[in-house]
Amino acid sequence: MDKFCAWLHENMPGRYYLQEPMKNHTSFHIGGPADLLVMPKDVEELRQLLLCISLEKLPLTILGNGSNILVKDNGVRGVVIKLGNALRKVECNGNFIVADAGVSLAAVANKAASFNLTGLEFAVGIPGSLGGAVFMNAGAYDGEMKNVVKSVTVMYIKDGSSKVIKGKNLDFGYRHSAIQAMDCVITEINMKLVSGKPEAIKQKMADFTDSRVTKQPLDLPNAGSMFKRPHGYYAGTLIEEAGLKGYTVGGAQVSEKHAGFVVNIGNATASDVLQLMKDVQDRVYEYSRVHLEPEVRVIGD
């Protein structure tokens, strides 16, 4: 690690941090320190970074904007690369939008709307980066990423080489993509949209935004929907029916506004959240015989 840090000091001054608290980089505001957090400024710098990490055989974690993530209390060993502060270019060409993986999903949705393109309205209120959204096939209301992704460019961790993969080959499913099993980083996404009526696009986005503000606990730190939607059910409904709305462990609480969310009501630890999740899973299974599967990714020690 010392040799790698010396390389960073020479090549990326001011863009790496030792023992950086991950609570400062997640929407949950929870998480112990990363041994080393690095924020590359562009694709070429990312390539050089991956080559050095591979050469030094250091553990690696990729982070977008830090939403949909729970970092454990002892933090993350090795190197964390955060793309959310870089790789933020967005371009529109006809009905196509080409964007870097680090740009926020909401920004891409608004960019599409500014060019009167429909198909991304559902994404206007989803937190997180575009790359993260593709990685997990994020979706809401009437849409999901698989409906708009034409292709993605990935960079392989082992050698820094790049490859374009067509959307139809990404095995998109509910909160799933083939990228999750690949040793690579998404760097660029090419999306195909459809021309639409400006007023209809704006109204749809306004309706989705209003629904989120009304129904979701946006005033408290959280990581989005805590559990995947079980087939034939809604996780939030099952949790509420089991009498768990407002259930609290330490600083973590099942939201009183929407039972599908777990919120940080003050200095919650990852241990609080994990215990709460287990309690919810056990109680819901006891009540309805449905097993809830976490949607939030848990990383670290």
N, C-alpha and C positions, 0 to 999 in steps of 0.2 A: 504493500500500500504506500510506503514512503516514496518509492520510485515513481509510482503513479501520481502522487500528490506533487512531486517535483515537476513532472511533465505538465500537470494542470497549472501550476504556478507560472510556468513559462508560456504556455499556450492559451490558457483560459483564465487569466487573472480577473478576479471579481465575479466569476460565474460559478464558483464552487464553494461549498460550505461544509466544514467538519462538525460532526455531532449536532447536526441541524434538527431541531424538534419538528417532527412530522405533523404535529397538531397545527403548525403554522401553514401547512400546505394541503390540508384536507377540509372538505366542507363540514365534516363532523367536529372539527377542532379537537381531535383526539389523536394521540400517537406519540410514542417515544422517539428518541433521536435516530436519525440515519447516520451510519458511520460517515458517509460522504454523499452530499446532494450536489448534483451538477446540472446546470441549465445551458445547454448548447444554444448558440445563436442562430445556426442554420444547418442545412442538411449535410454540408461538407464537414462542419465541425462535429456533427453527430457521428459521421462515418469514422473520422479519426478517433473519436472517443471510444466507439465500439471496438475498433481494432486494438486499441491499447488495453481495454478491459479484457478482451479475449486473450491477448498475449500474456497478460498478468494473471489470467484465470481467476478474476474477481467475481463474486456473486453480484448479480445485476437485477434491478427492479425498474420497470418502466412506469412512469406516472404521467397522466394527462393533466387535468386540472384538479385532481384529487377528490372528485365526487365519486359516489358509489364505492368508496374504499373505507375500510376500518383498519387502521394500523395498530398493532398490538403495543402494549405498554413498554416493552423493552426495546422497541424500535426495530430498525431494519439493518441487517448486516450487509456489508459490502457497499456497492454504489447504487444510488437512486438517480436515474435520469428523469428530470421533469421537462416535458415538452410544452406545457401550457403557457410558458412565458416566451416561447419562440415558435418557429414554424407556423406563422400566422397569416400567410398570404392567401388571398381569396380573389379569384378571377372568374369572370363570366364571359362565355363565348356562345352566343345563340341560346340554345336551350340547355347548355352544359355549364356547370359550375365546377371549377377545379380549385381545391383548397388544401392547404397544409393541415397536417394532423393536429397541430397544437391550437388551431383557432377554435373558439367556443362554438358549440352547436347553435346557440341562439344567434350568434353573429352571422353564421351561414344562412340561417332561416331568414333573417332580416335582409341579408344581401339578396337572396332569391326574390323576396317580396319587392325589393327596390327595382328589380328588372321584370316585374310582373310574371314571375315564374311560380307555378303552383306544384305542390308535392312535398314541401318541407314545413308547411304550417304547423304540423304536429310537434315540431322540434323547438318551437319558439321559447318554451319555458323549461326545457330539459337542461339541467346544469351539466357542466363537464365539457370536455373537448370533443371535436369531431372524430379524432382517431379512437378515443375511448368509446364513442357511440357506435362506430363500426365494429370494433372489437367485440362488443356485447350485443350487437344488433338492437340498439336502443329503440324504443317506440313508445307511443302514447296515442290515446284517442283513436284516430282512424289511420294511423300510419306507422311505419317502421323503416329503418335504414335500408333493409334489403330491397325495398320498392324503388329506391332512387340511386343506389350505388351501381355505377357502370363498371368501374374498375378501381383497384387500389394499387399504389406503389409501396412495396415493402423493402426494408433494408435488413439483410441477414446479420445477426449478431456475430457469427463466427468469423466472417471475413469482410463485412461492410459492403458486400455486393447488393445491387438493387434488382428488383423484378416487378413487373406489372402482372397482376392477377385479375382476371375478369370476375365481375360480381357473381356470375352464375356458378363460378367454381369455389365460392367462399362458404358453401354449405350453411347458409343462413338459416337459423331456426329461432325459437323463442329464447331470447337472451343468449344466443350462441352464434359463433362464426368459426370457421376453420382456423382463423388466426390464433385462437386461444391455444391451439396445439402446435403452433409453429414457433420456431426459435428466431423471431424477427420483430421488427418495429415498423408500424405503419407510418409512412412519411407524407403521403399525398393521396387524396381521394378525388375521383372523377365521378360526378353525379349528373344524371340526365333527368331533367324536369320537363314540364309542359307549360306552354303559354296559357295564362289565365287572365281573368278579369280583375283589375286592381282592387276594386271595391270589395269583391267577393273574397279575395285573398286577405285583405286587411281585416274584414269582418270575422273571418275564420280565426285569424291569429288573436284578435281581440277577445273572441269568445273563449278560446283555449286559455288565454292569459287570465281572464276573469275567473274561470273555473278553478285554476290552480290557486289563485289568491284566496278565493272563497273557501276551498276545501282542504288545502294543504298547509302544513305548519311552516311557512316560509320565514317566520320571525325567529325561529330557533335553529341552531346548527343541527344538520341531519345529513344522511347519505342517500336520500331518496327512498324509494320503496325498499323495505327491509327484506321482504320475502317475495319469491316468484309467485305468479298466479297459478294456483293448482287447477288442474283440468276440471272445468265445470263449477268452479268457485271463485270467490275473490278473497285474497288473504286478509284484507282489512275487515271484511264482514265476518269471517270466521273468528278473528281475534276479538272483535267487539262482542260477538255472540257468546264467546267464552268468558265474558266479563272482565277483559283485560285492558280496556281503555283507561289510560291513566296509571296503569301498573308501573311501579318504579323500583329500580335497583340502583342504589347510590345516586349518581347524577344522571342516569339514563332513564328515560320514561317512554312508554307507549303513548304516542301523541293523543291528547284529549280531543284534538281536532280531526285527526284521521288515523285510525288504528293500524293502518298499514305502514306507518312511519314510526321510527324510534328517534327521539330527539335528545339532545344534550341540554339538560336544564341547568347545568352549572358544574363545571369541572368533572364531567363524567370520565371514567377510565374505560379502556377497551375491555377490561375484565368485567366492569359493570354491564356493558353492552352485551358481551358474550353470555353472561349469566342470564340476563333478561331474555335474550334470544332463545336460550335453552328452556327457560321457564315457559315462554310463549309456545314453543313447539310442543312441549310436554302437555300443557293445558289444552291446547287446541286438539291434539291427537286424542286426549282423554275425552274431550267433549264431542268431537265430530268424527274421529277416526280418519282424519286427513293429516298427512305429514307435510309440514311447511318446509320448503327448501330455501336457504338464504339466497338472496339476489346480490347482496353486497359482498364484494371481495374482501377477504380477511388476509392481511399480509403481515410479515414481521415475526418477531419472537415474543 
